[in-house]
Amino acid sequence: MILVPNSSSRLLRAALMVCAGALIAACSGLVDAPETQGGAQTSESNEAALAIRTAGREMRDGNLAEAARLLDAALADEPGNPAIWVAIARLRYRSGEHFGAIDAADRALELGPSFAPALLMRGQLVRDANGLSESLPWFEAAVAADPTHAEAVGEYAATLGDLGRFGEMLDAVERLSELDRENEQGLYLRAVLAARAGEFVLAKSLLDRSGWRGAGVPSAMLLDAVIDIQQGNADTAVETLAELSRLQPANRRVRDLYARALWEAGRDEKLVSELSEVVEGPDASAYLTMLAGRAHERLGDREAAAPLIAKAYSKPDTDWHSLSDTGAIGGALAPQTAQIRSAIASGDEASASGRAARFVDQFPQSADVLALAGDAAFANAEAAQAIENYSVSARVRKPWRLTQKLIVASRQTGEDNAANALLTRYALGDPRNADAIIALIEIARISEDWERVVELTDYAALLGSGQDPIVLNARLEAAQALGNDADAQRYESLLDAVRPPKLVRE
């Protein structure tokens, strides 16, 4: 029987933890989850409160122009109401006016420095731009300002979970349950904790009670699929993840988990045919590449399997490439995004740069468009311009993929220290990101800081990367350099165990 690698390896663990970061914090982001009721702090009048609630419904239904009209009218009546400015910030963010959203959030804080929804909004913005660690004090402040504000308590709990502080997360979730036993976000977070503890029947029950799966909340769909895989219902997970892939075609976590579900369901032909284009491109994860190779192997095509499995276990390519994680701001922009990416992929860098410049002129408030313009600039060998675009975009959102681009662009312009600082800051803000930790291991290894290598590889193992070949190689080198023969022998044996066999005779 052909198996994927041992479950303790990073590649297989990715199937079980592929959405670990998304399952918690994504449940309550600025646009992902249904809005929840706040606590005691309310807007200054019944009229404004009604306008804000109605605008929220219009936003959820996609009627952004009507939401803007309602909020403009409310603002004309009560320009000093921080609740209206928070709603405007959410609308602007939803509309792709990211920098305008930051301005609106700042205005809300000026008007209400202790207004819990304003502190909450700022925390969400800080989390997107600067990471989990820097956002936590804002959520703490929001909860302190209004301990009955359910959404603030939920965001606080979610962020604690993403930081790996599960005991504190549980305390916060229990506090949320005390406020409202049937709070949708609280039920969802309890489902996440139950799934993490292996209590999948309970997790499924809590998730169903939350209503988020039925409402099509992406993170809830993701959790539902994870539970189905764990319970042996891979075919059901395939259907859920196929639907989610249509909603989020650029989401690598979803794509990898979809491949995992196809593998578990024995749908090797579908896995190979549907994902072959992605697997052959530069954006495929090591995990997805490995599964595609194993699917070929299980179909009896060992010649096709061998290079894919070898690629999955090889050192990742650190050259820059256009990554498809920059989302479009509404359906109207998707064709322009596709045209620019197509031009980059086909080598028409001049066309990509020209289109991107016009795109930025059209949507100057969009961080996504600026990130896309950064891709076009880099493809056109304009690394400095790429860094400028990426850096401005990162003031709104700085996910790992954008950070990688900034790091590579900085190195190409000779700014190695700046690149290392970017990486270190990112790892501090998202300390459970194994890819970032592995990148730090490479820096420590190159500089021959072997004690640091030992520290980082041990930590990477705690994150589930204990059998990653890159981690094991670094740990072996460190043991040899430090003269620890016992460790060297141990890690050499572990490395031999995870190396893929030669599947094709020479």
Buried (B, 14 or more C-beta within 10 A) or exposed (E): EEEBBEEEBBBBBBBBBBBBBBBBBBBBBBEBBBBBEBBEBEBBBEEBBEBBBBBBEBBBEEBBEBBBBBBEBBBEEBEEBBBBBBBBBBBBBBBBBBBBBBBBBBBBBEBBEBBBBBBBBBBBBBBBBBBBBBBBEBBBBBBEBBBBBBBBBBBBBBBBBBBBBBEBBBEBBEBBBEBBEEBBBBBBBBBBBBBBEEBBEBBBBBBBBBBBBEEEBBBBBBBBBBBBBBBEBBBBBBBBBBBBBEEBEBBBBBBBBBBBBBBBBEBBEBBBEBBEEBBEEEBBBBBBBBBBBBBBBBBEBBEBBBBBBBBBBEEEEEEBBBBBBBBBBEEEBEEBBEBBBEBBBEEBBEBBBBBBBEBBEEBEBBBBBBBBBBBBBBBBEBBEBBBBBBBBBBBBBBBBBBBBBBBBBBBBEEBEEBBBEBBBBBBBBBBBBBBBBBBBBBBBBEEEBBEBBBBBBEBBBEBBBBBBBBBBBBBBBBBBBBEBEEBBEBBBEBBEEBEBEEBEEE
